[in-house]
Amino acid sequence: MPKRTWNPKKLKRMRKHGFLKRLASAAGKAILKRRRAKGRASLAVAKKIK
């Protein structure tokens, strides 16, 4: 039986896919630009942990 690979952690998710992480690189900024152009309700995971 395979291991359970999805063990959600809010902090890990934020550090990998968060808004600030996206802003930190050119590629991340491009992602945000594409998502804005498409009209996404959510651009990234979130700005900070709730």
C-alpha distance matrix in Angstrom:
0.0 3.8 6.7 9.2 11.9 14.7 16.5 20.0 23.0 26.4 28.1 25.6 25.8 29.6 29.9 28.0 29.2 32.2 35.7 37.2 34.6 35.6 39.2 38.9 38.5 40.3 37.2 36.2 39.7 39.4 36.3 38.3 41.2 39.2 37.7 41.2 42.7 40.1 41.0 37.6 37.8 35.5 36.1 33.4 30.9 33.9 36.8 35.7 33.3 34.4
3.8 0.0 3.8 6.5 8.5 11.6 13.7 17.2 20.1 23.5 25.0 22.3 22.4 26.2 26.4 24.4 25.6 28.6 32.2 33.6 30.9 31.9 35.5 35.1 34.7 36.5 33.4 32.5 36.0 35.7 32.7 34.7 37.7 35.8 34.4 37.9 39.4 37.0 37.9 34.5 34.9 32.4 32.8 30.0 27.7 30.7 33.5 32.6 30.3 31.7
6.7 3.8 0.0 3.8 5.9 9.1 10.5 14.2 16.8 20.4 21.7 19.1 19.6 23.3 23.5 21.8 23.3 26.1 29.8 31.0 28.5 29.7 33.3 32.7 32.7 34.8 31.9 30.7 34.2 34.3 31.3 33.1 36.3 34.7 33.1 36.6 38.4 36.2 36.8 33.3 33.5 30.7 31.0 28.0 25.4 28.3 30.8 29.6 27.3 28.7
9.2 6.5 3.8 0.0 3.8 5.8 7.3 10.8 13.9 17.3 19.0 16.7 16.9 20.6 21.3 19.7 20.9 23.5 27.1 28.6 26.3 27.5 31.1 30.9 31.1 33.2 30.4 28.8 32.2 32.4 29.2 30.7 34.0 32.5 30.6 33.9 35.9 33.6 34.0 30.4 30.3 27.6 28.1 25.1 22.4 25.1 27.8 26.6 24.1 25.3
11.9 8.5 5.9 3.8 0.0 3.8 6.2 9.2 12.0 15.2 16.6 13.9 13.9 17.7 18.0 16.2 17.5 20.3 24.0 25.3 22.9 24.0 27.6 27.3 27.4 29.5 26.7 25.2 28.7 28.9 25.7 27.4 30.7 29.3 27.6 30.9 32.9 30.9 31.4 27.9 28.0 25.1 25.2 22.1 19.6 22.5 25.1 24.1 22.0 23.6
14.7 11.6 9.1 5.8 3.8 0.0 3.8 5.9 9.3 12.2 14.2 12.0 11.4 15.2 16.2 14.7 15.4 17.9 21.5 23.1 21.1 22.2 25.7 25.8 26.2 28.4 25.6 23.7 26.9 27.4 24.0 25.2 28.6 27.3 25.3 28.4 30.6 28.5 28.7 25.0 24.8 21.9 22.4 19.4 16.6 19.4 22.1 21.1 18.9 20.2
16.5 13.7 10.5 7.3 6.2 3.8 0.0 3.8 6.6 10.0 12.0 10.3 10.6 14.1 15.2 14.5 15.6 17.5 21.2 22.5 20.8 22.5 25.8 25.7 26.6 29.2 26.8 24.5 27.7 28.6 25.4 26.2 29.8 28.9 26.7 29.5 32.1 30.2 30.0 26.3 25.6 22.6 23.1 19.8 16.6 18.8 21.2 19.6 16.9 18.2
20.0 17.2 14.2 10.8 9.2 5.9 3.8 0.0 3.8 6.5 9.1 8.1 7.7 11.0 12.7 12.4 13.0 14.4 18.0 19.5 18.2 19.8 22.9 23.2 24.4 27.0 24.8 22.1 25.1 26.2 22.9 23.3 27.0 26.4 23.9 26.5 29.3 27.6 27.1 23.3 22.4 19.3 19.9 16.6 13.2 15.1 17.5 16.0 13.3 14.5
23.0 20.1 16.8 13.9 12.0 9.3 6.6 3.8 0.0 3.8 5.6 5.5 6.3 8.7 10.2 11.0 12.1 12.7 16.4 17.3 16.2 18.4 21.2 21.2 22.9 25.8 24.1 21.3 24.1 25.7 22.7 22.8 26.6 26.5 24.1 26.4 29.4 28.1 27.5 23.8 22.7 19.3 19.6 16.0 12.6 13.7 15.5 13.4 10.6 12.4
26.4 23.5 20.4 17.3 15.2 12.2 10.0 6.5 3.8 0.0 3.8 5.6 5.2 6.2 8.7 10.1 10.4 10.1 13.4 14.5 14.1 16.2 18.7 19.2 21.2 24.1 22.6 19.4 21.8 23.8 20.9 20.3 24.1 24.4 21.8 23.7 27.0 25.9 24.9 21.3 19.9 16.5 16.8 13.3 9.8 10.2 11.9 9.7 6.9 8.9
28.1 25.0 21.7 19.0 16.6 14.2 12.0 9.1 5.6 3.8 0.0 3.8 5.4 5.1 6.2 8.7 10.0 9.4 12.6 12.7 12.2 15.0 17.1 17.0 19.3 22.5 21.5 18.4 20.8 23.2 20.7 20.2 24.0 24.7 22.5 24.3 27.6 27.0 26.2 22.8 21.6 18.0 17.6 14.0 10.9 10.9 11.5 9.1 7.1 10.1
25.6 22.3 19.1 16.7 13.9 12.0 10.3 8.1 5.5 5.6 3.8 0.0 3.8 5.4 5.2 6.2 8.5 9.3 13.0 13.1 11.5 14.1 16.8 16.3 17.9 21.1 19.6 17.0 19.9 21.9 19.3 19.6 23.4 23.7 21.9 24.1 27.1 26.4 26.1 22.7 22.1 18.4 17.7 13.9 11.2 12.3 13.3 11.8 10.4 13.5
25.8 22.4 19.6 16.9 13.9 11.4 10.6 7.7 6.3 5.2 5.4 3.8 0.0 3.8 5.5 5.3 5.8 7.0 10.8 11.9 10.5 12.3 15.3 15.6 17.0 19.7 17.9 15.0 17.8 19.5 16.6 16.7 20.5 20.6 18.5 20.8 23.8 22.9 22.5 19.1 18.5 14.9 14.3 10.6 7.7 9.6 11.4 10.6 9.6 12.4
29.6 26.2 23.3 20.6 17.7 15.2 14.1 11.0 8.7 6.2 5.1 5.4 3.8 0.0 3.8 5.5 5.3 4.3 7.8 8.6 7.9 10.2 12.6 13.0 15.1 18.0 16.9 13.6 15.9 18.2 15.6 15.1 18.9 19.6 17.6 19.3 22.6 22.2 21.5 18.3 17.5 13.8 12.8 9.1 6.7 7.2 8.0 7.3 7.3 10.7
29.9 26.4 23.5 21.3 18.0 16.2 15.2 12.7 10.2 8.7 6.2 5.2 5.5 3.8 0.0 3.8 6.0 5.8 8.9 8.3 6.5 9.6 11.9 11.2 13.2 16.5 15.6 12.8 15.5 17.9 15.9 15.9 19.5 20.5 19.0 20.9 24.0 23.9 23.7 20.7 20.4 16.6 15.0 11.3 9.8 10.4 10.3 9.7 10.1 13.8
28.0 24.4 21.8 19.7 16.2 14.7 14.5 12.4 11.0 10.1 8.7 6.2 5.3 5.5 3.8 0.0 3.8 6.1 9.3 9.5 6.7 8.7 11.8 11.2 12.2 15.1 13.4 11.0 14.2 15.9 13.7 14.4 18.0 18.4 17.2 19.6 22.3 22.0 22.3 19.3 19.6 15.9 14.0 10.4 9.4 11.2 12.1 12.3 12.7 16.1
29.2 25.6 23.3 20.9 17.5 15.4 15.6 13.0 12.1 10.4 10.0 8.5 5.8 5.3 6.0 3.8 0.0 3.8 6.8 8.5 6.4 6.9 10.4 11.1 11.9 14.2 12.3 9.3 12.2 13.7 10.9 11.3 15.0 15.3 13.7 16.1 18.9 18.4 18.5 15.5 15.8 12.1 10.3 6.7 6.1 8.5 10.0 11.2 12.0 15.1
32.2 28.6 26.1 23.5 20.3 17.9 17.5 14.4 12.7 10.1 9.4 9.3 7.0 4.3 5.8 6.1 3.8 0.0 3.8 5.6 5.3 6.4 8.9 10.1 12.0 14.5 13.5 9.9 11.8 14.2 11.8 10.9 14.7 15.7 13.8 15.3 18.6 18.6 18.0 15.1 14.8 11.1 9.2 5.7 5.1 5.7 6.3 7.8 9.4 12.5
35.7 32.2 29.8 27.1 24.0 21.5 21.2 18.0 16.4 13.4 12.6 13.0 10.8 7.8 8.9 9.3 6.8 3.8 0.0 3.8 5.4 5.1 6.3 8.8 10.9 12.9 12.5 8.7 9.4 12.2 10.4 8.5 12.0 13.8 12.0 12.8 16.2 16.8 16.0 13.7 13.4 10.0 7.5 5.2 6.6 5.9 5.2 8.2 11.0 13.8
37.2 33.6 31.0 28.6 25.3 23.1 22.5 19.5 17.3 14.5 12.7 13.1 11.9 8.6 8.3 9.5 8.5 5.6 3.8 0.0 3.8 5.3 5.0 6.3 9.4 12.1 12.6 9.1 9.9 13.3 12.3 10.7 13.9 16.2 15.0 15.5 18.9 19.9 19.3 17.2 17.1 13.8 11.1 8.9 9.9 8.8 6.7 8.7 11.8 15.0
34.6 30.9 28.5 26.3 22.9 21.1 20.8 18.2 16.2 14.1 12.2 11.5 10.5 7.9 6.5 6.7 6.4 5.3 5.4 3.8 0.0 3.8 5.5 5.1 7.4 10.5 10.4 7.3 9.4 12.3 11.2 10.8 14.1 15.8 15.1 16.4 19.4 20.2 20.2 17.9 18.4 14.8 12.0 9.3 10.1 10.4 9.4 11.0 13.3 16.8
35.6 31.9 29.7 27.5 24.0 22.2 22.5 19.8 18.4 16.2 15.0 14.1 12.3 10.2 9.6 8.7 6.9 6.4 5.1 5.3 3.8 0.0 3.8 5.4 6.2 8.2 7.6 4.0 5.9 8.6 7.5 7.2 10.4 12.1 11.6 13.0 15.7 16.7 17.0 15.1 16.1 12.9 9.5 7.7 9.9 10.6 10.3 12.8 15.4 18.4
39.2 35.5 33.3 31.1 27.6 25.7 25.8 22.9 21.2 18.7 17.1 16.8 15.3 12.6 11.9 11.8 10.4 8.9 6.3 5.0 5.5 3.8 0.0 3.8 5.6 7.4 8.6 5.7 5.3 9.0 9.3 8.1 10.4 13.1 13.1 13.4 16.1 17.8 18.0 16.6 17.5 14.6 11.1 10.1 12.5 12.2 10.7 13.5 16.6 19.6
38.9 35.1 32.7 30.9 27.3 25.8 25.7 23.2 21.2 19.2 17.0 16.3 15.6 13.0 11.2 11.2 11.1 10.1 8.8 6.3 5.1 5.4 3.8 0.0 3.8 7.1 8.7 6.8 7.6 11.0 11.6 11.3 13.5 15.9 16.2 17.0 19.5 21.1 21.5 20.0 20.9 17.9 14.5 12.8 14.6 14.5 12.9 14.9 17.7 21.1
38.5 34.7 32.7 31.1 27.4 26.2 26.6 24.4 22.9 21.2 19.3 17.9 17.0 15.1 13.2 12.2 11.9 12.0 10.9 9.4 7.4 6.2 5.6 3.8 0.0 3.8 5.4 5.1 6.3 8.7 9.9 10.7 12.4 14.4 15.5 16.6 18.5 20.1 21.2 20.0 21.6 18.7 15.1 13.8 16.0 16.7 15.7 18.0 20.6 23.9
40.3 36.5 34.8 33.2 29.5 28.4 29.2 27.0 25.8 24.1 22.5 21.1 19.7 18.0 16.5 15.1 14.2 14.5 12.9 12.1 10.5 8.2 7.4 7.1 3.8 0.0 3.8 5.4 5.1 6.3 8.8 10.0 10.5 12.4 14.3 15.3 16.5 18.5 20.0 19.4 21.5 19.1 15.3 14.9 17.8 18.6 17.9 20.6 23.4 26.5
37.2 33.4 31.9 30.4 26.7 25.6 26.8 24.8 24.1 22.6 21.5 19.6 17.9 16.9 15.6 13.4 12.3 13.5 12.5 12.6 10.4 7.6 8.6 8.7 5.4 3.8 0.0 3.8 5.4 5.0 6.4 8.8 9.8 10.6 12.5 14.3 15.3 16.6 18.5 17.6 20.0 17.6 13.9 13.4 16.1 17.7 17.7 20.4 22.8 25.8
36.2 32.5 30.7 28.8 25.2 23.7 24.5 22.1 21.3 19.4 18.4 17.0 15.0 13.6 12.8 11.0 9.3 9.9 8.7 9.1 7.3 4.0 5.7 6.8 5.1 5.4 3.8 0.0 3.8 5.3 5.0 6.4 8.6 9.9 10.7 12.4 14.3 15.4 16.6 15.2 17.1 14.4 10.7 9.9 12.6 13.9 13.9 16.7 19.1 22.1
39.7 36.0 34.2 32.2 28.7 26.9 27.7 25.1 24.1 21.8 20.8 19.9 17.8 15.9 15.5 14.2 12.2 11.8 9.4 9.9 9.4 5.9 5.3 7.6 6.3 5.1 5.4 3.8 0.0 3.8 5.4 5.1 6.1 8.6 9.9 10.5 12.2 14.2 15.2 14.6 16.5 14.4 10.6 10.8 14.1 14.8 14.3 17.5 20.5 23.2
39.4 35.7 34.3 32.4 28.9 27.4 28.6 26.2 25.7 23.8 23.2 21.9 19.5 18.2 17.9 15.9 13.7 14.2 12.2 13.3 12.3 8.6 9.0 11.0 8.7 6.3 5.0 5.3 3.8 0.0 3.8 5.4 5.0 6.2 8.6 9.8 10.5 12.3 14.2 14.0 16.6 15.0 11.3 12.2 15.6 16.9 17.1 20.4 23.1 25.6
36.3 32.7 31.3 29.2 25.7 24.0 25.4 22.9 22.7 20.9 20.7 19.3 16.6 15.6 15.9 13.7 10.9 11.8 10.4 12.3 11.2 7.5 9.3 11.6 9.9 8.8 6.4 5.0 5.4 3.8 0.0 3.8 5.4 5.2 6.2 8.6 9.9 10.6 12.3 11.3 13.9 11.9 8.5 9.1 12.4 14.3 15.2 18.4 20.6 23.0
38.3 34.7 33.1 30.7 27.4 25.2 26.2 23.3 22.8 20.3 20.2 19.6 16.7 15.1 15.9 14.4 11.3 10.9 8.5 10.7 10.8 7.2 8.1 11.3 10.7 10.0 8.8 6.4 5.1 5.4 3.8 0.0 3.8 5.5 5.1 6.1 8.5 9.8 10.5 9.5 11.6 9.7 6.0 7.5 11.3 12.3 12.8 16.3 18.9 21.1
41.2 37.7 36.3 34.0 30.7 28.6 29.8 27.0 26.6 24.1 24.0 23.4 20.5 18.9 19.5 18.0 15.0 14.7 12.0 13.9 14.1 10.4 10.4 13.5 12.4 10.5 9.8 8.6 6.1 5.0 5.4 3.8 0.0 3.8 5.5 5.1 6.2 8.6 9.9 10.4 13.0 12.1 8.9 11.1 14.9 15.7 16.1 19.7 22.5 24.5
39.2 35.8 34.7 32.5 29.3 27.3 28.9 26.4 26.5 24.4 24.7 23.7 20.6 19.6 20.5 18.4 15.3 15.7 13.8 16.2 15.8 12.1 13.1 15.9 14.4 12.4 10.6 9.9 8.6 6.2 5.2 5.5 3.8 0.0 3.8 5.5 5.1 6.2 8.6 9.0 12.4 11.9 9.2 11.5 15.1 16.7 17.8 21.3 23.7 25.5
37.7 34.4 33.1 30.6 27.6 25.3 26.7 23.9 24.1 21.8 22.5 21.9 18.5 17.6 19.0 17.2 13.7 13.8 12.0 15.0 15.1 11.6 13.1 16.2 15.5 14.3 12.5 10.7 9.9 8.6 6.2 5.1 5.5 3.8 0.0 3.8 5.4 5.1 6.2 5.5 8.7 8.2 5.9 8.8 12.2 13.8 15.3 18.8 20.9 22.4
41.2 37.9 36.6 33.9 30.9 28.4 29.5 26.5 26.4 23.7 24.3 24.1 20.8 19.3 20.9 19.6 16.1 15.3 12.8 15.5 16.4 13.0 13.4 17.0 16.6 15.3 14.3 12.4 10.5 9.8 8.6 6.1 5.1 5.5 3.8 0.0 3.8 5.4 5.0 6.0 8.5 8.9 6.9 10.4 14.0 14.5 15.5 19.1 21.7 22.9
42.7 39.4 38.4 35.9 32.9 30.6 32.1 29.3 29.4 27.0 27.6 27.1 23.8 22.6 24.0 22.3 18.9 18.6 16.2 18.9 19.4 15.7 16.1 19.5 18.5 16.5 15.3 14.3 12.2 10.5 9.9 8.5 6.2 5.1 5.4 3.8 0.0 3.8 5.4 7.9 11.0 12.0 10.3 13.7 17.2 18.2 19.2 22.9 25.3 26.6
40.1 37.0 36.2 33.6 30.9 28.5 30.2 27.6 28.1 25.9 27.0 26.4 22.9 22.2 23.9 22.0 18.4 18.6 16.8 19.9 20.2 16.7 17.8 21.1 20.1 18.5 16.6 15.4 14.2 12.3 10.6 9.8 8.6 6.2 5.1 5.4 3.8 0.0 3.8 5.8 9.4 10.8 10.0 13.2 16.3 17.8 19.6 23.0 25.0 25.9
41.0 37.9 36.8 34.0 31.4 28.7 30.0 27.1 27.5 24.9 26.2 26.1 22.5 21.5 23.7 22.3 18.5 18.0 16.0 19.3 20.2 17.0 18.0 21.5 21.2 20.0 18.5 16.6 15.2 14.2 12.3 10.5 9.9 8.6 6.2 5.0 5.4 3.8 0.0 3.8 6.4 8.7 8.8 12.5 15.3 16.2 17.9 21.2 23.2 23.7
37.6 34.5 33.3 30.4 27.9 25.0 26.3 23.3 23.8 21.3 22.8 22.7 19.1 18.3 20.7 19.3 15.5 15.1 13.7 17.2 17.9 15.1 16.6 20.0 20.0 19.4 17.6 15.2 14.6 14.0 11.3 9.5 10.4 9.0 5.5 6.0 7.9 5.8 3.8 0.0 3.8 5.3 6.2 9.4 11.9 13.1 15.3 18.4 20.0 20.6
37.8 34.9 33.5 30.3 28.0 24.8 25.6 22.4 22.7 19.9 21.6 22.1 18.5 17.5 20.4 19.6 15.8 14.8 13.4 17.1 18.4 16.1 17.5 20.9 21.6 21.5 20.0 17.1 16.5 16.6 13.9 11.6 13.0 12.4 8.7 8.5 11.0 9.4 6.4 3.8 0.0 3.8 6.6 9.4 11.0 11.4 13.7 16.5 17.9 17.9
35.5 32.4 30.7 27.6 25.1 21.9 22.6 19.3 19.3 16.5 18.0 18.4 14.9 13.8 16.6 15.9 12.1 11.1 10.0 13.8 14.8 12.9 14.6 17.9 18.7 19.1 17.6 14.4 14.4 15.0 11.9 9.7 12.1 11.9 8.2 8.9 12.0 10.8 8.7 5.3 3.8 0.0 3.8 5.7 7.2 7.9 10.5 13.3 14.7 15.3
36.1 32.8 31.0 28.1 25.2 22.4 23.1 19.9 19.6 16.8 17.6 17.7 14.3 12.8 15.0 14.0 10.3 9.2 7.5 11.1 12.0 9.5 11.1 14.5 15.1 15.3 13.9 10.7 10.6 11.3 8.5 6.0 8.9 9.2 5.9 6.9 10.3 10.0 8.8 6.2 6.6 3.8 0.0 3.8 7.1 8.0 9.7 13.1 15.1 16.5
33.4 30.0 28.0 25.1 22.1 19.4 19.8 16.6 16.0 13.3 14.0 13.9 10.6 9.1 11.3 10.4 6.7 5.7 5.2 8.9 9.3 7.7 10.1 12.8 13.8 14.9 13.4 9.9 10.8 12.2 9.1 7.5 11.1 11.5 8.8 10.4 13.7 13.2 12.5 9.4 9.4 5.7 3.8 0.0 3.8 5.5 7.7 10.5 12.3 14.2
30.9 27.7 25.4 22.4 19.6 16.6 16.6 13.2 12.6 9.8 10.9 11.2 7.7 6.7 9.8 9.4 6.1 5.1 6.6 9.9 10.1 9.9 12.5 14.6 16.0 17.8 16.1 12.6 14.1 15.6 12.4 11.3 14.9 15.1 12.2 14.0 17.2 16.3 15.3 11.9 11.0 7.2 7.1 3.8 0.0 3.8 7.2 8.7 9.4 11.3
33.9 30.7 28.3 25.1 22.5 19.4 18.8 15.1 13.7 10.2 10.9 12.3 9.6 7.2 10.4 11.2 8.5 5.7 5.9 8.8 10.4 10.6 12.2 14.5 16.7 18.6 17.7 13.9 14.8 16.9 14.3 12.3 15.7 16.7 13.8 14.5 18.2 17.8 16.2 13.1 11.4 7.9 8.0 5.5 3.8 0.0 3.8 5.6 7.2 8.8
36.8 33.5 30.8 27.8 25.1 22.1 21.2 17.5 15.5 11.9 11.5 13.3 11.4 8.0 10.3 12.1 10.0 6.3 5.2 6.7 9.4 10.3 10.7 12.9 15.7 17.9 17.7 13.9 14.3 17.1 15.2 12.8 16.1 17.8 15.3 15.5 19.2 19.6 17.9 15.3 13.7 10.5 9.7 7.7 7.2 3.8 0.0 3.8 7.1 9.2
35.7 32.6 29.6 26.6 24.1 21.1 19.6 16.0 13.4 9.7 9.1 11.8 10.6 7.3 9.7 12.3 11.2 7.8 8.2 8.7 11.0 12.8 13.5 14.9 18.0 20.6 20.4 16.7 17.5 20.4 18.4 16.3 19.7 21.3 18.8 19.1 22.9 23.0 21.2 18.4 16.5 13.3 13.1 10.5 8.7 5.6 3.8 0.0 3.8 6.4
33.3 30.3 27.3 24.1 22.0 18.9 16.9 13.3 10.6 6.9 7.1 10.4 9.6 7.3 10.1 12.7 12.0 9.4 11.0 11.8 13.3 15.4 16.6 17.7 20.6 23.4 22.8 19.1 20.5 23.1 20.6 18.9 22.5 23.7 20.9 21.7 25.3 25.0 23.2 20.0 17.9 14.7 15.1 12.3 9.4 7.2 7.1 3.8 0.0 3.8
34.4 31.7 28.7 25.3 23.6 20.2 18.2 14.5 12.4 8.9 10.1 13.5 12.4 10.7 13.8 16.1 15.1 12.5 13.8 15.0 16.8 18.4 19.6 21.1 23.9 26.5 25.8 22.1 23.2 25.6 23.0 21.1 24.5 25.5 22.4 22.9 26.6 25.9 23.7 20.6 17.9 15.3 16.5 14.2 11.3 8.8 9.2 6.4 3.8 0.0
